[in-house]
Amino acid sequence: MTLAVIPAFNEATTVAEVVRKVRLLGIEAVVVDDGSTDDTSTRAAAAGATVLRLPVNIGVGGALRTGFRYAVMRGETRVVQVDADLQHGPDQIPLLLAAAETGHELVIGSRFSGSDYTVSGPRRWAMRLLARLVSRRIGVTLTDVTSGFRVVSEPLLTVFAEAYPAEYLGDTVEAVLVAHRHGARIIEIPVVMAPRAAGDPTPRLLAAGHYFRILLTLLVKPRRRLVK
């Protein structure tokens, strides 16, 4: 069975619409409220989601790990990760699920493969370099290793539930490396993504620091595991 896990931090403006669109696909939605200070939880619940409310903000990686653990506890075999800010169109979920049915435990929706989605400046340069380095490491060509629009299937789901990278970019880049190390089959498919509709993005200087950390690790220590 498939469960949609939606991490959310102060996404009251958009979370209800995401939940409604997911449920229209016949998929149950679980919103992990990552310590929001607005009424994200209330609106998500009113739209029909199960809400797991964290008392403090622990970041998207920790929120996703909470959702994965909940899914495994319930006996679910597949999770689709969906952002709460409407960047990930729920109408694209069937494309990811179709790819998962071909035997891939990790399916990544790419903004850059067959899409006109653009990112400019140093961030785009860093994303391209990360994609090249990760692709070389795992032997699979990827264009969008920082995409959080994904499907995770068993047995990888249980792996992620037990030890999912929680640092910024760990929930995307390092998670791909963890999946590869555990023998998961990984595939990327093109999807259409919209610009962030609401919510607060990570501050540029902080995000730049995390990109530098990941790049440095991949460049300087290519043979060492990023996550134990």
N, C-alpha and C positions, 0 to 999 in steps of 0.2 A: 504494500500500500504506500501511497505517496502523501507526504505532509509538507505544507509550505511553512518555512520558518522565516519570519520577518523581524530582523533586529530593528529596534526603533529608539531613537533618542530625541525627544522634543519634536516629534513629527505629527502633532495633532492636526495640522492643516491637511495632510494627505493620507494618513494611515488608513482611515475608514474607506476611502475609495480603493486603495490597494486591496484591502481585505475583501471588499465586495466583488471586485473583479476576479480575485483568486477563487472565491467561493462559487462564482458563476461557472467556473471550469469544473466544478464538482470536487474541488480539492479543499480539504480542511486547512484553515489558517491558524498558525500559532504566532502571536506577536510577543517577542521578548522585549519588554520595556526596560531599557538599560538606564534606569535611574532618572527618568524624565521628570522635569519640574512643571510640565504643562499637563493637559488632560489627554495625553496620548493613550493611556490605558483605558480610560472611560470611552473614548471614541472607538477604539479598536474593539472593545467588548460589545458596544452597541451595534457595530457592524457585523458581529457574529464570530469574532475570533476568540480563541482561548488565549488568555493573557498570562504570561509569566512575568511577574514584576520583580526586578532586581532592586534592592534597597539603595544601591549606589551605582554610579556610572563606572563600568569596568571595561568599556570599549567593545567594538563590534566583534572581535575575536572571542571574547569571553561570553558575549551574548549568544553568538552562534553555537558555541560549545554547550551552553545551557539548552538551546533548542535541540541540538543533536542528542544530548542525553535524554531529553524528554521523549524524543522520537524512538530511541532504542528501548527505553523503558516501556513504551506503549506497544512495542513489537512492530513498528513501521520498518519498511525495508528501503525506503527512498525518501530523500528530502530535497526540495527545491528551495534554494536561497533566493529571497526577493527583497530588495531594498524597500523601505517605507516611504521614499520620497518621490515615487512615480518615475524615477529614472529607468527602472526596469519595467517594461510594459508586460503586465500579466498575460496579454494576448500572445506573447512570444514563448510562454512556458511550454506549450505543446511541442514546439520545435526542439527544445532541450530534452523533453521526455522521450521524444522519438529517437534522438541520438542515444539516450541512455538504454533504450530497448535493444540497441545493436551490441550490447555487451560491454559498454564503457562505464566504469564506476565513477568517473569524474568527467562531467561535461561542463565546459566553460563557454559562456556566451560572449562573443567578441564584439566590441564596439567598432573595431577597425577593419575587420575582415568582411569586405563587401558592404560597408556602411559609410555614410558621409559624416559620421560623428568626428569631430576634431578637438584636439587638445593642443594648445600652443605653448611656446616658450620652453624653459628648462625642464618642466614636468614632462612634456611630450618626449624630449630627448631621453630623459631618464627611463621612461616607460618603454621606449624602443630598445634601449640597451638591456634593460631587465628581461624583456621578451627574448632577445637574442641569447643572453647568457643562460636563461632557464631552458630554452629550447635545446641548446647545445648539451646541457646537463642531462636532460631526460630523453633526448632523442626523438622528440615530437615537436613539430613546428607550431609555435603559438605566437599570436600577435598581441594578446591582451591578458597578460598574467596578473594584472591588478583588478580585473573584472570580478565583482562579487555576485554576478548573476550566474548561478551554477546549479547543477543537479549532482547529488552525492548518493550513491547506492551502496548497499551491502556487498562485500564485507568492509568497505572503506568507511561506511557510516559509523560502525562500531569503533574503528580506529580513531576517527575524529571525535567521537563522544568521549573517549578516554583521554586523549591528549591532543587538543587542537591549539595551534599557535594563537596566542592572544594579543601579541604586540601589533601595533599599526603596521600594515603590509604583511605581517605574519599570517593573518587570516586569508590572504590571497596568494602572495608569492611563495612564502614558506610552506603553505598548505599544499601547493602543487608538488613541492619537493618531498614532503612527507608522503603524499599519495604515491609518487613514483617509487620511493624507497620501500613501500609496502606492496609493490607489484601491481598497483592499480592501472587499469587501462584508461588513458586520458585522451580526450578529443576536444577540439574547439570548433564551434559552429558560429556563423555570422548571425547576429541579431541586431535589431534596431533599438537604440537607447536614446532617451531624451535627456536634455540638460536637467540638472537638479531643479525640482519645482519648488522646494521649500527646505527648511531646516538649515543647520549650520555646518558648512564644510570644515574640514580640518584646516587650521590656520596655515598659510603658505610656508612660513619659516619652519614650523614644526613638521609639516609634511616633507619639506626638503631634507630635513635632518634624518627622517626615517628612510627616505629614498637613498640617501648617502650611506646609511648603515647597511642596508641590504646590498647595494652595489659593491661596497667595500668587502663585505663578506664573500660575495660570489667571485670577486676578482682576486682577492688576496688569499683566500682559503678555499679554492675550488674543490678540494677533495674531502673537506671536513663537513660533517653533517651540521645543518643549521639548527635542527631540532632533534633532541635525543628521544 
